[in-house]
Amino acid sequence: MTPERRKPVLTVTDLEAGYGDLRILKGVTIFVGEGEIVSIIGANGAGKSTLLKAIYGLVQIYRGRIVCGLGEHLEDICNWKPHRITALGLNYVPQRANIFPQMSVIENLEIGAVTNRIEFTRRLDQLFELFPLLKHRQRQAAGTMSGGERQMVALARALISGPKILLLDEPSAGVAPRIVDEIFDRIVMLRNELGLCLLIVEQNARRALEISDYAYVFDTGLNRYEGTGVQLASDERVEELYLGGVKSA
């Protein structure tokens, strides 16, 4: 039985997308509800990152709908440009190239605020409360920071635009094992304290399921399984195929 979900703020229906003649997504359907953390897990090459790029207008869409319900009206944002999507209230943190390494922390944040400069000071104070380290390192070149610190800069740069929906691609990638729990704790904090909706692609599938209200398993560009994080974490098929077959102690 599919659990009752919250009011959808992002709905992807029968989406087919890819790169030129290479069709990666072959009919994906998902949705993210108000205040939900939703994870996408699956094997490498299943289309997880392509989904986020398609939502954010970075890859070719051949068919389907991407409907965003943030404003007074539902908007089909298929093939919108990223800056327009950001202005609507949806932002994206890619796995790679998610900061400007030669620029300082504060310069990275200023670039992130380009779509809405009016609220910059207020949001900067709010972000420094969430990420106090960045306040003390704001003049430091972002590229000289550790993997976990750079991830904080990337998150803050996306948040400075004031999104209501955040797409995160592999937020724990390149982060020291001792920092992974902190990254996931901050994701939960963004939902609990800022009221964000989060759609996460994550190779650390078991940890992602632990914090997810709902999750989808992708396989070769299609939905294979879905359910709450708890349901999928205890599903023997998902356990065997995608969680290594051995439960953590």
C-alpha positions in Angstrom: 0.0 0.0 0.0 1.4 3.4 -1.0 1.4 5.8 2.0 -0.5 9.0 1.9 1.8 11.8 0.7 1.7 15.6 1.3 0.6 18.1 -1.2 3.0 17.9 -4.2 5.2 20.9 -4.9 7.2 19.2 -7.7 5.7 16.5 -10.0 7.6 14.8 -12.7 5.4 12.7 -15.1 6.5 10.2 -17.8 9.8 12.1 -18.3 12.1 11.1 -21.1 15.4 13.0 -21.2 19.0 12.6 -22.2 21.9 13.9 -24.3 21.4 14.2 -28.0 20.4 10.7 -29.3 21.2 9.1 -25.9 18.0 8.7 -24.0 18.8 8.2 -20.3 15.3 8.7 -18.7 12.7 6.5 -20.3 9.5 7.4 -18.5 10.2 8.5 -15.0 7.4 9.6 -12.6 8.1 11.0 -9.2 6.8 13.7 -6.9 8.0 15.7 -3.9 5.5 16.9 -1.3 5.5 19.9 1.0 8.2 19.6 3.6 9.5 16.3 2.3 12.9 14.9 1.9 12.8 12.6 -1.1 15.8 10.4 -2.2 16.6 8.8 -5.5 18.8 5.8 -5.3 20.0 3.1 -7.7 23.0 1.8 -9.6 25.5 4.0 -11.5 24.1 5.0 -14.9 20.4 4.5 -13.8 19.6 8.2 -14.6 19.5 9.7 -11.1 21.7 12.7 -11.8 20.1 13.1 -15.3 16.7 13.6 -13.5 18.0 16.5 -11.5 19.6 18.1 -14.5 16.4 17.7 -16.5 14.4 19.4 -13.8 16.9 22.2 -13.7 16.9 22.7 -17.5 20.3 21.3 -18.2 19.6 18.4 -20.5 17.3 17.7 -23.4 13.7 16.7 -22.6 12.0 14.6 -25.3 8.7 13.9 -23.6 6.8 14.3 -20.2 6.0 17.1 -17.8 7.8 18.8 -14.8 5.2 20.7 -12.9 6.2 23.1 -10.0 3.5 24.2 -7.5 5.4 26.9 -5.6 3.4 29.9 -6.7 -0.3 30.7 -7.1 -0.4 28.7 -10.3 1.1 25.3 -11.4 3.9 25.9 -13.8 5.2 23.3 -16.3 8.9 24.1 -16.2 10.0 21.7 -18.9 12.9 23.3 -20.9 12.9 26.5 -18.8 16.3 28.1 -18.5 18.1 27.6 -15.1 18.0 31.2 -14.1 14.2 31.3 -14.6 13.8 28.1 -12.5 16.0 29.6 -9.7 13.9 32.8 -9.7 10.7 30.6 -9.3 12.1 29.1 -6.1 14.0 25.9 -7.1 17.8 25.6 -7.0 20.3 22.9 -7.7 23.6 21.8 -6.1 25.6 19.6 -8.6 28.0 17.0 -7.5 31.0 18.5 -9.3 31.9 22.1 -10.1 29.5 23.4 -7.4 31.7 26.3 -6.2 34.0 28.8 -7.8 37.3 27.7 -6.2 39.4 30.8 -6.9 36.7 33.1 -5.4 36.3 33.7 -1.7 33.3 32.2 0.3 31.5 35.6 0.3 32.1 36.0 -3.4 30.5 32.6 -4.0 27.5 33.6 -2.0 27.2 37.0 -3.9 27.1 35.1 -7.2 24.4 32.8 -5.8 22.3 35.8 -4.9 22.4 37.3 -8.4 18.7 36.5 -9.0 17.6 38.3 -5.8 19.9 40.9 -4.4 17.3 42.6 -2.3 17.2 39.9 0.4 21.0 39.2 0.4 21.9 40.7 3.8 19.1 39.1 5.7 19.7 35.7 4.1 23.5 36.0 4.7 22.9 36.5 8.4 20.6 33.5 8.4 23.1 31.3 6.6 25.9 32.3 8.9 23.7 31.1 11.8 23.3 27.8 10.0 26.9 27.5 8.9 28.9 29.5 11.5 32.2 28.2 10.0 31.5 30.2 6.8 31.2 33.5 8.7 34.7 33.0 10.0 36.1 31.9 6.7 34.2 34.3 4.4 37.3 35.8 3.0 39.0 32.4 2.3 39.3 31.1 -1.2 36.7 28.4 -1.4 39.0 26.0 -3.3 41.4 25.9 -0.3 38.8 24.4 2.0 38.2 20.7 2.9 35.6 18.6 1.0 33.0 19.0 3.8 33.6 22.8 4.0 33.3 23.2 0.2 30.0 21.3 0.4 28.8 23.9 3.0 29.8 26.7 0.6 27.9 25.0 -2.2 24.8 24.5 -0.1 25.0 28.1 1.1 25.4 29.4 -2.4 22.2 27.7 -3.4 20.3 28.7 -0.3 21.2 32.4 -0.7 18.7 32.7 -3.5 15.9 31.7 -1.1 14.7 28.5 -2.7 11.7 26.5 -1.5 12.9 23.3 -3.3 16.5 22.2 -3.3 18.0 19.5 -5.6 21.1 17.9 -4.2 23.4 15.6 -6.3 25.6 13.3 -4.2 25.9 15.7 -1.3 28.3 13.3 0.6 30.6 12.7 -2.4 34.2 13.7 -1.7 33.5 14.2 2.0 35.6 12.6 4.7 33.7 9.7 6.4 33.7 11.5 9.7 31.8 14.5 8.0 29.1 12.4 6.3 26.8 12.3 9.3 27.1 16.1 9.6 26.1 16.6 6.0 23.0 14.5 6.4 22.2 16.2 9.7 22.3 19.6 7.9 20.0 18.3 5.2 17.4 17.4 7.8 18.0 20.8 9.5 17.3 22.6 6.2 13.9 20.8 6.1 13.1 21.3 9.8 14.3 24.9 10.3 13.8 26.4 6.8 10.9 24.4 5.7 12.6 23.3 2.5 11.6 20.4 0.2 14.6 18.4 -0.8 15.2 16.0 -3.7 18.4 14.1 -3.2 20.5 11.8 -5.4 22.8 9.8 -3.2 25.1 6.8 -3.6 25.2 6.3 0.2 21.7 4.8 -0.2 21.3 3.4 3.3 22.1 6.7 4.9 19.8 8.6 2.4 16.9 6.3 3.2 17.3 6.9 6.9 16.5 10.6 6.5 13.9 10.3 3.7 10.2 10.6 4.0 9.9 8.9 0.6 12.3 7.4 -1.9 12.5 6.0 -5.4 14.8 3.3 -6.8 15.9 3.9 -10.4 17.0 1.1 -12.8 18.2 1.9 -16.4 16.1 5.1 -16.6 12.9 3.8 -15.1 11.3 3.6 -11.7 11.8 0.2 -10.2 10.6 0.5 -6.6 9.2 3.3 -4.4 8.1 3.7 -0.8 9.0 5.4 2.4 12.6 5.4 3.4 11.8 2.9 6.1 10.0 0.6 3.7 12.7 0.5 1.1 15.5 0.1 3.7 13.8 -3.1 4.9 12.7 -4.4 1.5 14.7 -7.6 0.8 14.8 -6.8 -3.0 16.2 -3.3 -2.4 18.6 -4.7 0.3 20.1 -7.3 -2.0 20.3 -5.1 -5.2 21.1 -1.7 -3.9 22.2 -1.8 -0.3 25.0 -4.3 -0.5 22.9 -7.2 0.8 24.2 -6.8 4.4 22.4 -4.6 6.9 24.4 -2.3 9.0 24.7 -3.3 12.7 
